[in-house]
Every structure is written in C-alpha cells, then in structure tokens.
Amino acid sequence: MEFYSCFDSNGKVIARCQTPQDIEVLRHMGRPIAQVKAMKQEESVVCSLTSSPSDFNEDI
C-alpha cells in the first residue's frame, strides 16, 4: 500500500493521504497543496499501523 505526503508552498507537510483521489478531494476543499510525494516504505508503515492516514492530517 502506498501513502502520499502533501506539502504547501513553504514545504510544510499539511496532510498524508492513501490514494490520489484523497489528494484531489483535499484540493477540491481548497487545501493549498503545492507538491505531493510518495512516502517511503518505512514512513508508510506508521500510517498503516494507525488505521488511517487521515489521522495524520496536520492542517488543523
């Protein structure tokens, strides 16, 4: 399973998503996503252990 980190224009992580569709939903909601990077396997383990990458949505 692949997860993605979404960054704003300043390079700050604002969300972590599981699918490209999740990213598009955030963009549609107006989140300032400037860049998306696939997470490394060891980084994505954290998301898979916590039930949902949305638990790591840092844009609060």
C-alpha positions, 0 to 999 in steps of 0.5 A: 500500500502506498501513502502520499505526503502533501506539502504547501508552498513553504514545504510544510507537510499539511496532510498524508493521504492513501490514494490520489483521489484523497489528494484531489478531494483535499484540493477540491476543499481548497487545501493549498497543496503545492507538491505531493510525494510518495512516502517511503516504505518505512514512513508508510508503515506508521500510517498503516499501523494507525488505521488511517492516514487521515489521522495524520492530517496536520492542517488543523 
